[in-house]
Amino acid sequence: MKEGTGGLFGAAVFRRNIKTKDQIDLVSIGVNRVVAIQLAQNHVQSYALCCRPHDDEWQYELFTSCEPCCMCLGATLWSGVSRLVCGATKADAKAIGFDEGPVFEESYDHLKRAGMTVTRGVLTQRAAQVLREYGESGTIYNAR
C-alpha cells in the first residue's frame, strides 16, 4: 500500500503439514485473495488446493488483511483451502468507502459447512488502521 504498487487488500497462502502441524511454508502472496489463490494454484499446478494425491500431507490456508468481498468469498470457497484467517472487518472496509457486496454471517456458515475453518478478527485493530491510512489518500475503486 505504501509503495503504491497495488491495492490495500493483501493475502497469503500457506501450506501446513497435517501430520506435524509445525511445518508451515509460504506458497504465495497477492494484492488480494484472488491473486494469492491463483498464484498458489499455479505453484502447485492444480485448481484445487486440497485433495491432491501427491500432496496428502499438506493443507492450504489463506490469511487475509480484511474479510472478503463477495467475489473473493466465492473464490475462497472454490479454492479448496482448508482455513481462512481474516484481519480487518467488512465494516472497517465500508467505513472508508468500499462496498464489499452481499457477504453475511450465513456466508461464513456456508464455508464452515463446506469443511473450512474460519477465524475472523485477527489483529483487527492493526489491520483496520491500514485501511484508515489508505482511506486518507488511496483510491476507493468500487465507490459509487
C-alpha positions in Angstrom: 0.0 0.0 0.0 2.7 2.5 1.0 4.7 1.7 -2.2 1.6 2.3 -4.4 2.1 -0.9 -6.3 -1.3 -2.5 -5.6 -4.4 -2.2 -3.5 -4.7 -2.3 0.2 -6.1 -5.8 0.5 -3.3 -8.3 1.0 -3.4 -12.1 1.2 -1.1 -15.0 1.5 -1.5 -18.7 1.1 0.5 -21.1 3.3 0.7 -24.8 3.4 0.8 -26.6 6.7 2.0 -30.2 7.2 -1.1 -32.1 8.5 1.0 -34.6 10.4 3.5 -32.4 12.2 1.4 -29.2 12.3 4.6 -27.2 12.8 6.0 -27.2 9.3 4.5 -24.2 7.5 5.6 -22.9 4.1 4.6 -19.7 2.3 3.2 -20.6 -1.1 2.0 -17.3 -2.5 1.2 -13.7 -1.7 -1.0 -11.3 -3.6 -2.6 -7.8 -3.5 -5.9 -9.6 -2.9 -7.0 -13.1 -2.1 -7.9 -14.0 -5.7 -4.4 -13.2 -6.9 -2.9 -15.1 -3.9 -5.1 -18.1 -4.7 -4.3 -18.0 -8.4 -0.6 -17.9 -7.7 -0.9 -20.8 -5.2 -2.8 -22.8 -7.8 -0.1 -22.1 -10.3 2.6 -23.1 -7.9 1.0 -26.5 -7.1 -0.2 -26.9 -10.7 -3.8 -27.6 -9.7 -7.0 -25.6 -9.4 -7.8 -27.4 -6.1 -5.7 -26.6 -3.1 -6.9 -29.8 -1.4 -7.4 -33.5 -2.0 -4.2 -33.9 -4.1 -2.9 -37.5 -4.1 0.8 -36.5 -4.1 0.1 -33.7 -1.6 -1.9 -35.6 1.1 0.4 -34.4 3.9 -0.5 -30.8 3.4 -3.4 -28.4 3.8 -3.6 -24.9 2.4 -4.5 -21.9 4.5 -5.5 -18.4 3.4 -4.6 -15.4 5.5 -6.1 -12.0 4.5 -5.8 -8.4 5.7 -9.6 -8.0 5.6 -12.8 -10.1 5.5 -13.6 -11.0 1.9 -15.8 -9.1 -0.6 -18.4 -11.2 -2.3 -16.2 -12.1 -5.3 -13.3 -13.1 -3.0 -15.6 -15.1 -0.8 -16.6 -17.3 -3.8 -13.0 -17.7 -4.9 -12.1 -18.8 -1.3 -14.9 -21.4 -1.3 -13.9 -22.9 -4.6 -10.1 -22.7 -4.0 -10.0 -25.8 -1.7 -8.2 -24.0 1.2 -8.9 -25.6 4.5 -8.7 -22.5 6.6 -9.4 -18.8 6.2 -8.0 -16.2 8.6 -9.1 -12.5 8.4 -7.8 -9.3 9.9 -10.0 -6.2 9.4 -13.8 -6.4 9.1 -16.2 -5.7 6.3 -17.4 -2.8 8.5 -13.8 -1.4 8.5 -13.7 -1.5 4.7 -17.1 0.1 4.5 -16.0 2.9 6.8 -13.5 4.1 4.2 -16.0 3.8 1.3 -15.6 0.2 0.0 -18.7 -1.8 -0.9 -17.9 -5.4 -0.2 -21.2 -6.7 -1.6 -23.5 -9.3 -0.2 -21.4 -11.1 2.4 -23.4 -12.2 5.5 -22.9 -14.3 8.6 -24.6 -17.1 6.6 -21.8 -16.8 4.1 -19.2 -17.8 6.8 -21.5 -20.5 8.0 -21.5 -21.9 4.4 -17.7 -22.0 4.4 -17.8 -23.9 7.7 -20.3 -26.4 6.5 -18.1 -26.9 3.5 -15.4 -28.0 5.9 -13.3 -24.8 6.1 -12.1 -23.4 9.4 -12.8 -19.7 9.6 -11.1 -17.3 12.0 -12.0 -13.6 11.9 -10.8 -10.7 13.9 -7.1 -11.5 14.0 -5.1 -8.3 14.7 -8.2 -6.4 13.7 -7.1 -3.0 15.1 -3.8 -3.0 13.2 -5.5 -4.2 10.0 -8.2 -1.5 10.4 -5.5 1.1 10.9 -4.0 0.2 7.5 -7.4 0.6 5.9 -7.9 4.0 7.5 -4.5 5.2 6.3 -5.3 4.0 2.8 -8.7 5.8 3.0 -6.9 9.1 3.5 -5.1 9.0 0.2 -5.8 5.9 -1.8 -8.4 5.2 -4.5 -11.6 3.6 -3.4 -12.0 1.7 -6.7 -15.6 0.4 -6.2 -17.1 3.5 -4.7 -20.4 4.6 -6.2 
